[in-house]
Amino acid sequence: MYRTDRIRIEYPDDDLRLRVESFLKSRHFPAFGQLDVAVRDGAVTLSGALRSFYEKQVAISSCQRVAGVLTLIDNVHVQPNRRRPFSGKSLKVASE
């Protein structure tokens, strides 16, 4: 959980949720549009999966910058793209 040390500005929960979602979408990370944002009394809960720790940190710091966010609860987990493991078999080159 992250707390912001700011002057307390209160927004209705629905307005704050829309502001946070809009700010995340403006960050130009397509995966941010897949995150779930819930708000209750200025406490924003961010949930979902991102591909890297870097994306997670950008999302968290972006949410903290939105006026009205008093507390941020981080439920985002990093789920990197899984690639198939190399089987060890050599690739055959087609002969002409």
N, C-alpha and C positions, 0 to 999 in steps of 0.2 A: 504494500500500500504506500502510496506517495501522497504527501501533503504539500499544498502550495502555501507559501507565506505571502499572502496578498491581502489587500483590502477586500472585505467580504462583499461581493456583488451577487445578489440573488436573482436568478432567472427561473421561470417555470420549468419544470423538468423536461417537458416536450420541446420547448424552445432551446434549452441547453443541449439536448440530444441532437437536434437538427443542426445546431451550430458546430458541435464536435464532428458530426458526420460530414458536414460540408467542408470543414477545415481539413479533415483527413483526406477527402477526395481531392482537395486542391494541392496536395503534396506530390502528386504525379507518381504515386506507387499504386498500380492497379490492384494489388492485393489488399490495400486498405479498404476498398469498397466491400470486401467480404467480411470485415470485422463486425462484430456485434457491439453496439453501444447501448448501455442501459444507464439511466440516471435516476437517482433518488436523493432528494434534498441536497443537491450540489455534489453528491458523490457519484463519480462516473466509473462504471465497470466496463472495461474493454476486454472482449473475449474473442477467441478465434485462433487460427494458425497462420503463421508467416514462414517464409522460406529461410530467413536468416536472422541472427541476433541483431544485426545492423538495422534491418527493417523494423524489428520489434522496438529498438531504442528510438528510432525516428518516430514511430507511432506514439510511443509513450510521451516523448518530449513535445510532440505536436499537441497532444491532448492537454498537457499541462499549460500550454500557452493560451488556451481558450479562456476568455473572461467568464467567470462564474464557476469554473471547476475548482471545488474546494478540496476534494480528495479524489485520487485515482486508484482504482483497484485493478491490478494487472492480472488478468486471466488469459493472457496470450501465450501460446507455446510455439516453439520453433520446430518446424517439421521440414527439414531440407528435402529437396527432390531426391528420391531414391533412384539410383541407377542400377541396372543389372550388373552383378559382379562379373568380372572377366572370367571366362570358363577355362582359360589356359590353352585352348585349342588354337592352333595357328590358322590364320585365314588363308584360304586357297585363292590363288590368282588365276583367273581364266586365261588360258593361252589362246593366241590368235590363230 
